[in-house]
Amino acid sequence: MLTSGMRHRHRQAAVAAAVGLLLVGAAAVSAQAESTRREEWFLDAMKAEQMWETSTGKGVTVAVIDTGVDPTNPDLTGQVLKGKDLAPDQPGDEHTDYEGHGTGMAGLIAGTGAYGGGNGALGLAPGAKILPIRLPKGDTAANQAEGDNRFNEAVAQAIRYAADEHAKVINISQGAPEGSLQLTAAVKYALDKGSLIFAAVGNNGDGANEVMYPAATPGVVGVAAVGKDLHRTAESETGPQVDMAAPGEDMVHACGSKTGLCETHGTSDATALASASAALIWSKHPDWANSQVLRVMLNTIGGPTNGAKRNDAIGYGIVRPRIALQNPGSPGPANVYPLPDFKTAASQSASPKASGSEGSDARAKGGNSPAAASASQGMSTPWIALGIGAVVFFGVGIAVVVVVRKRRTAAVPLSATAPAPGQGHFPARGFTPSSYGPPVPPDNLPPPDRGPGAV
């Protein structure tokens, strides 16, 4: 059965700083809070403050289909709307986060930094609003098959609800190793209603590298993770389901505890930043169709350094909303969706490939499918919160390191030279550290064949 993609990771400096709160009280709280912004390296890499002069995501609703979102977190006060609870077996409602994951994703997207008098964690699109949709808890299913069915039913329902509530962006930092016709139909419904869907590709790139849904569902933007060096992280899964990448290493953001900050890593985090990037662009161009927003994201992306249009490690490249805001180029036609897999799937929808169940044929997304792992190989829960690694909580007078369903495979450190296990024939790294360079002029789809560019 499937395990969580979360990794345990100690952060000694961070824990020491939090423990220091026990010793020096309020003064230490202020010092820790002031350091928060310095920890958010991804905001600097993406030149967030420069972008916020043009757009903060105001007027855009981002649905977070996850474990719930806690609206009492100071960095999310006033950011969280009434949503939908699809986990009636859990206490509370969509505003009760049973694992902290959904609150973390919401923080990365729309955190305001209000904690500590304005010294909290900021999201990439602090003007956006969050529509929380809580999924059932994965580990309550009896077995893998039941878990996959429940996941597909709940996510399909959540996607339709989000589209009906006019969420322009739908963030799904969750996944399961099987899709379904029901899920595929829900994705098409949301795209037809004008939404964009971003989903994490998974964190088992240094292991089985199984294909995950809905990231592999046609029309969904599958998001991989890159580190501070702008290379794919070892854990980020690879394959034709990868459409783009975003930062997903050493991420500091609001988390589930009322006054807490967390440090995490994974494709969940990267997906949240891709969703926030779309919100920034859509806020500036509210009349654009979903296809136009995505096309501009792809046209202004930082493509693979080897000149390929895409590869299986980072897709078409690393998302660069600042370039999209500065010089978007032509958004192209509103009625042509830019991901080729969606058009192919639509033409085949009348006769999907049989799989012995209601499984989706979306494994063909983007081309040949990587081999999927057996469901019996090291799996322990029906579906996963794909992104959070070590979760380090910072709070007044408390320091807690939380390990959530640690994956059974050992963590594999990044190597400067060797490809990550399971990567196969595609490049081990998508970018060079020098890619914080000058903007690359955009053009129209198909995604351009170009060299490195800044995030």
C-alpha positions, -999 to +999 in steps of 0.1 A: +000+000+000+010+035-005+030+056+019+032+092+024+058+111+004+069+130+035+105+128+046+119+132+081+146+158+081+163+175+111+170+212+109+194+218+138+196+256+135+158+260+133+152+237+163+178+255+183+162+288+175+128+275+186+142+260+218+158+294+225+123+307+230+120+287+262+150+306+275+146+342+265+109+347+260+094+375+239+127+389+227+136+356+211+101+354+195+108+387+177+142+376+166+128+344+152+100+362+135+123+387+118+143+358+104+113+342+087+115+363+056+152+355+052+143+318+053+119+322+023+146+319-003+121+310-030+104+344-027+138+360-034+146+336-063+112+344-079+116+381-072+083+382-054+085+417-040+091+430-075+061+411-088+039+424-060+043+459-074+023+446-103+001+418-089-005+401-056-032+376-069-060+399-057-094+388-071-084+352-077-097+323-057-074+292-054-091+260-043-069+239-020-080+203-022-063+188+008-065+180+045-084+212+054-071+247+060-070+264+094-082+300+090-071+309+126-034+307+116-023+344+118-007+343+084-040+332+069-064+354+088-090+368+063-077+346+035-098+315+038-133+313+025-161+289+034-155+257+015-166+221+014-159+191+038-157+157+021-144+140+053-175+135+075-157+108+094-132+134+108-139+159+135-147+195+124-151+207+089-130+221+060-116+246+084-102+218+106-069+206+092-064+170+105-028+168+093-015+204+088-007+198+051-035+218+036-028+248+058+008+247+047-001+247+010-025+276+016+003+294+034+027+290+005+000+303-018-017+332+001+001+337+034+001+374+044+030+374+069+008+389+096+022+367+124+043+386+149+032+420+138+040+415+101+070+392+105+053+359+096+055+338+065+044+352+031+028+333+003+037+340-033+002+354-040-008+371-007-037+388-023-054+356-034-082+339-014-083+302-005-113+279-010-106+249+013-120+215+003-112+187+028-106+152+015-112+120+036-082+109+056-062+084+035-053+059+062-089+051+071-094+029+040-093-009+044-069-015+015-052+000-015-081-005-039-107+010-015-083+039-009-078+046-046-116+045-052-123+068-023-096+092-034-108+093-070-144+098-059-136+126-034-111+144-057-135+143-086-163+157-064-139+184-051-127+195-085-163+199-097-172+218-066-142+241-070-151+248-106-187+255-097-175+280-070-155+298-097-121+289-083-098+299-112-070+278-098-073+244-083-043+231-062-041+194-055-009+185-036-022+150-032-022+119-053-028+081-057-013+055-080-045+049-099-068+074-117-104+068-130-128+078-157-146+098-130-115+118-122-108+124-159-144+136-165-141+160-135-109+175-149-125+181-182-155+196-165-133+221-146-113+230-176-145+236-196-157+258-168-125+279-171-104+266-142-067+255-142-056+224-122-021+220-108-011+187-091+020+173-075+038+145-094+050+128-063+081+124-041+093+089-050+117+099-077+146+082-059+126+051-055+098+034-074+089+066-093+053+055-097+029+075-118+005+095-096-030+109-103-044+134-108-010+148-120-010+122-148-046+129-158-048+147-192-053+184-188-038+186-153-006+205-150+019+181-133+044+199-111+079+187-102+102+202-076+136+219-079+160+229-052+180+261-045+204+252-073+174+250-097+181+213-103+154+187-099+154+174-064+162+137-060+128+129-046+108+147-074+093+121-097+100+120-134+081+111-165+058+124-192+033+135-166+057+164-156+047+196-173+066+222-152+086+227-121+089+251-092+109+254-060+103+226-035+133+225-011+137+241+024+103+258+022+093+279+052+056+288+055+026+290+078+015+256+090-013+238+109-004+250+144-021+282+154+010+303+156+034+280+139+058+280+110+070+249+092+099+239+071+091+213+045+101+200+011+086+182-019+064+184-049+034+195-028+052+228-021+062+232-057+026+227-068+015+254-044+040+279-060+028+270-095-008+276-084+002+309-069+020+319-101-011+313-121-030+335-096-006+363-100-009+363-138-047+359-137-050+388-113-033+411-138-053+397-168-087+388-153-103+385-188-079+358-200-092+323-204-075+294-186-058+283-218-043+318-222-029+319-186-013+285-190+000+293-224+018+324-211+031+304-182+046+279-207+059+306-231+078+324-203+091+294-185+128+288-180+133+258-204+157+229-201+193+240-206+201+214-232+178+231-257+150+205-255+115+218-255+108+196-225+123+167-205+109+142-181+126+159-151+112+194-152+087+193-180+088+224-201+108+242-174+107+262-142+078+285-139+087+323-140+057+344-132+078+376-131+086+372-168+049+365-175+039+397-157+066+418-174+065+406-209+038+379-215+037+381-252+006+370-270-017+348-249-030+331-281-065+318-287-088+313-258-104+281-271-072+260-276-058+243-245-020+243-247-012+209-232-012+183-260-022+154-238-056+170-232-065+172-269-054+136-274-074+123-245-105+142-257-103+125-291-100+091-274-126+096-247-153+076-265-133+044-261-108+046-233-083+017-229-097-011-207-077-018-175-099-043-157-115-015-136-125+021-140-088+031-141-079+061-163-059+057-194-040+089-185-007+071-181+000+081-217+000+118-208+028+135-226+042+104-243+055+071-231+047+062-195+073+053-169+070+020-152+047+021-122+055+002-090+034-026-077+008-016-052+022-042-028+057-028-028+064-008+003+030+008+005+010+016+037-017+041+031-043+046+004-032+079-008-006+106+000+000+141+009+027+144-017+050+171-006+058+178+030+091+164+042+104+173+077+079+195+095+095+217+120+070+237+141+080+271+155+059+285+183+060+305+215+078+284+241+077+252+221+099+233+197+085+202+181+098+181+153+070+161+137+075+130+116+044+121+096+042+086+082+079+084+073+085+067+040+102+034+042+127+041+015+158+060+027+164+095+017+189+099-011+210+131-010+214+153-041+246+147-059+264+173-079+273+147-106+253+115-103+218+112-116+191+104-090+180+068-088+150+059-110+157+088-134+166+067-164+176+082-196+165+118-191+188+145-176+196+143-139+194+180-136+173+205-155+190+238-147+223+254-140+229+276-109+236+305-133+200+306-144+191+336-124+201+355-155+184+380-177+148+375-189+143+353-220+118+369-245+086+349-247+070+334-278+041+312-286+034+276-281+048+250-286+071+258-257+103+273-270+136+256-275+158+279-254+185+280-228+184+288-191+165+316-174+157+328-140+129+314-119 
